[in-house]
């Protein structure tokens, strides 16, 4: 089946007990056991829940993995993955990583002796040069947040296998509809499922998927021990959101392409970042490893003052943290998604006061463009 069909036919689309075409919400904290000698599949809901189990199997199948894991947030998923490592281990991480990931690595996991180097992973030589004797993994975003840089997934996978390292990629921007990194040799895929997979700005959730059974057992142990699991109500809403992923991602992309092309022609805009544009430096590589370009457009205004003018004058997009929802969301990485980064690190990564990130929603692209034109009208 093609991915658009597989989204709706995962093997978990009906309840095996009643035939209901929606997985029930098992709102239970514990499960009665038949006997001491024959415990059931479920005992305590932190360890497993049928609603969560259905979601975990769905995301595993969509990503081409064997095991999926649902967490209470994207950061809970990412942090649980980082718990695979020990004091003294070293990670190589892409330089313009999401600010929350930067924060947890530099202000929490550093307390436990985890060492991190932030490099431009779009340059595989830089990534290779950052590897040390104690390096254990490479952590990527592609496209990255917020500059939409493209890293060569197959190239990183090859480098990691040569060095005996794990590879982890945040696939939030693309979702398995557009990109499936496990199929290209990576080890772990993470999602902030709050974003496109949920798609409606009504849940906080995180997911992880692996292909290797031994790695799955390690993450399952961490998930159960650490306990940052997703509740059954949110699992249900996330499964419901995934059902419309194909049509939403197609519409997000259509709108993003129209907005990106329009932005290229505006006098107050000095740079547009969207991998769907032929001018994007990672355009051809992205086309090779993904089947679509997504719904995020970042752009720089001529000055920070003009950027603030646009942010304050637009009417349709919500000025807010987050992305990937049915409604357009416009944000200011400097003070929102990457506020946790020290100013000098933000500057080095190119996250400056002139930068705007726009998550293009499902509105008519013409209306979004007219709104942006009005916000820029005095420029």
N, C-alpha and C positions, 0 to 999 in steps of 0.2 A: 504494500500500500504506500501511496505517497503520503508525505507528512501531513498534508491537510486533511486526509481521510483518517490517518492514524490518530490524530488529535481526538476524533470522535469515537474511534473504535480501538480502545486500548486493552480490551479484555476486562476492564473494570467499569464499563458503562452501565451495567445493570446489577441489581442486588440478587445474588444467587439464591437467597432464601425465598423472596417474594416475587421476584421478577420486576420490581420497581426500576424504572429507567433513570433513577438517581440514587447514588449511594447514601444510605441513611446516616444521620448524625448519631453516633453512639456516645451519648452524653453520660459517660460512666467513668468513675475513678478506679474501680476495682471490679474483678470478675470472679464469680463463684466457681470453685473447682469441684470436679466430679469426685475426686478422691486424692489422698496424699500421694498415692503411687502413680497416678496418671494425670499430671497437671495439664491444663488446656493450653491452647496457643497463646491466650492472653491471661495475664494475672493482675498487673497493676498498670494503669494507663500511661505512666511515664515510660514504661518499657515497651508498650505497644497498644494500639487502639485500632479497631477495624476501619474506621473512617480515615485515620492517618495512614494506615497500611495501604489503602486503596490509592490515596494520593501519591505515596512514595513509589508504588509500582507504576503508576501513570508516568511520573516524571522520568523514571528509569527507562521506560520503554521509549519515550519520546527522545531522550538524549542518546539512545543507543547503549545504555549501560545495563548492569545487572542488578544494582541496588540503589535505591533512592532514600533520602533522609529528609524529614521535614522539621524545621526549627522555628522558634518563636519570632525570628526576624532574620533579615539578610545578614546582619552583623553577628547574630547568634550562630548562623551557619558558618560564616567565615572564621569566627573565633574558635568554634569547635574544630574546624579543620586545622587551625594553628596549634591546637592541643595535641596534634600528632607528634609535635617536635619537643625537644628537651633542652634544658639549659646547656648553652655552648653551641647549639646548632645555629646555622647561618642560612638566611633566605635571600634570594635575589628577587626584587620586586620592581615592577614598572614604575617609572618616575612620577607620572601624573595619575597615580592611583586615587581612587575615591578617598575623600578626606577622612571618613570614618574608619577605613582600613588603615590609613596612615596613623591615625590617632591610636587605635588599639595596639598597633605594632610598636609605636614609639613611646607610649605612655602607660601601657599595661604589660604587654608581653616582654618588654625590655626589663621589667622588674624581675622576671624569672630567668633572665640570662639568654633570651633569644636575640640574636644579632641579625641586622637587616642592612642590605645595601640597596638603595634606590637608583636604578639606571634606566636609560632609554632602551627598552627591549625591542624597539623597532630596528635597532642596530644589533644584530646577533653577535658581532664582534665585541661590542660593549658588554652584552650579557655574558658572553664566555669569559671576558676579562675580569668580571666581578666574581667569578666562582672561586671559592677557597677550598681548602682541605676539609673544612667543617660545613660546607654548603650542603644542604639537604633537599632544597626545592627551589623552583622558579615559580613566581606568582605573577599572573598576567591579567590585564583587561584588554580586550580587542573587540570592537573599538574601545578606546580608553575614555575615561570620564574626567574632564569634560572636553578634551581636545580631539577626541575621536581618532587617535593614532592607531595604526594597524600593525600588529605584530604577526610575524610568520609562524603560524601554529605548527605546521609540519617541521619547520626549521628548528623551533624550540624543542619539539618532541625528540627530534634526532639528537640535538645537543644534550638534552637531559639523559637520554638512554646511554649515550657515550660516556657520560660522567656518573651514571648511576643515581640520578636525581629524580624526585617526584616533580610533576608539573600540575599546576593548579590554574584554572582560568575562571574569571568571573564572566559569565555569559548573559548577564542581565539585559544588556542593550539589544542583543540579537534574539535571544530565546532559541529553543531548539527548532522553531519554525524556520529561522534563517540560517542557523549555524549550529553544528554538533561537534564540538571539539574532541570528544572521546573517539569519534570515528577517524580523527586525524592523529591519534596516538597520544593524546594527553591523558592524565590519570584521574583528575578530579575536576568536576564542573560545579560551580557555585552560582546561585541566583539570589538576588533580592526579589523574591516572588511578590513582594508588595507592588512591584512595578508592572511590567507588561503581562506577566503570567496571571496575576490577579486582575489588573487592568481597570479597576473602578474606584480607586482611592478609598477603599473601605476595609482593608485588612493590612496587617503587618505580618510578613512571613518570609522565611528563608528556606532554600532547598539545596541539597548537594547530591551528586550522582557519581558513582564509580563503576568501573567494569571489573576490576580485580577482586575476587572473593576475599582474599586475605586483607586487603585494604578496607573492604566493606566491614569485615569483622572488627577492625580497629575503630572505625568511625562509629559503628553501632555501639561499641563499648563506651566511647566518649559520649555519644548522644544519651545513653541510658544513665551514665554516671554523672555527667554534668547537668542533665535534666532540662535543657533549654528547648523543650519540644513545643510543637504547634498544637493548639487545642482543636477538638473535633469540629466546632462551629466554623473556625477559620479554615480548616482543611476542606470542609464542604464548600465554602465560598470560593476557595482557590480552585477546586475542581470545576466549579461552575464557570469561573472566569476562563479557564483553559479551553473550555468547549468553543468559545468564540475567538480563540487566538488567531486563527487563519484570517478571518475577515477583518479583524482589527489591525493586525500587522500589515496587511495589504493596504488598508486605508491610511494608516499612519505613514507608511512609506510614500504613498501617492502625494499626501499633503506635504511631507517633509521635502520631497524633491521640488515641488512647485515653490515652496517658500525659499528654499536654498537658492534656486535659480533667480528668483526675484531679488533676493538680498544681494546677489553678486552685482546687480545693476545699480544699486543705490549709492549715491555719492558720499553719504556719511559712514558707510560700511567699508572697512579696509581689508577684512579677511573673513571668509566663510569656511567653516569646517563641516563637511558632510561627505562621507565616503562614496556616495552615489554620484558626486560630481567628477567628471573626467580629470579635472585639474587637481583633485585631491592626491597627495603623494602616495597614498596607500590604495588608490582606487583599483588598480589591476590585481594587486595581491589579495585585496578583500574579495573581489569577484571570484578569485580562484578558490578561496576557502569558505565562502558564504554564498547563499543564494539570493540574498537581498541586502538592503542598506539600512533599514531601520527608520525610526521616526525622530531621532535627535539631531538637531542642527545647532551648532554653536557658532557665534560670530563676534567679531570685534568691531566696535565703533571707533571713530577717529580719536575720541577722548573718553576718559571715564565719565565726564559730565554728560556727554551725549548718551552714554550707556545708561546712566541713571535716569535721564529724561525718557528714554524708551521704556524702561522698566516701570516707571511711575505713570506713564500715559496710556499704555495699552489697556484695553477694556475686556477683550475676550479671554486671553490666557490668564490663569490665576498666577499671581506673584506668590510663589510658594516653593518650599522644599519638596523634593520628589520628582517623579517623571513616570512616563509609561501608562498614563491613564486615558480614559475616553475624552476627558477635557484637556485642552492645552495647558501646559504649566511652564511659566517662564521664571528663570531663577538667575541669581547672581552668584556664581561660584566663589567669588572673593569672600563673601560674608555668609554664604549658605553651605553648599556641599563641601567646600574646602576651607572653611573657617578654622578647622582644627590644625591646619598646617601653619607653621611659623611663617611670618612674612617673607623672609629671605628664601625659604623653600618654595613658597608659592611663586615668587618672582622668577626663580630659576626654572620652575616647571611651566612658566608661561600663563599662570593663573593670576591675571592682573585686573585692574579696575575697569578696563575697557571691554571685558569679556562677558558675553551673555550666553546662557544655554537655554534653548527652547525645545521643549518636548511637544511635538506637534500632535494634537489630539484628532478627534474624528469630525471636527467642524468642517464646513466647506472651506477649502483652501483659499478661495477668493475672498471670503469674509476675513480670514486671518491676515491675508496680505493687505486688505483695505485697512484693517485695524493697525497693523504695523506702519502702513503709509501715513496714517493720521498721526501716530506717535512720533514719526520722524518728520512731520510736515514743516516744522520750523527750522530744520537743519539746513 
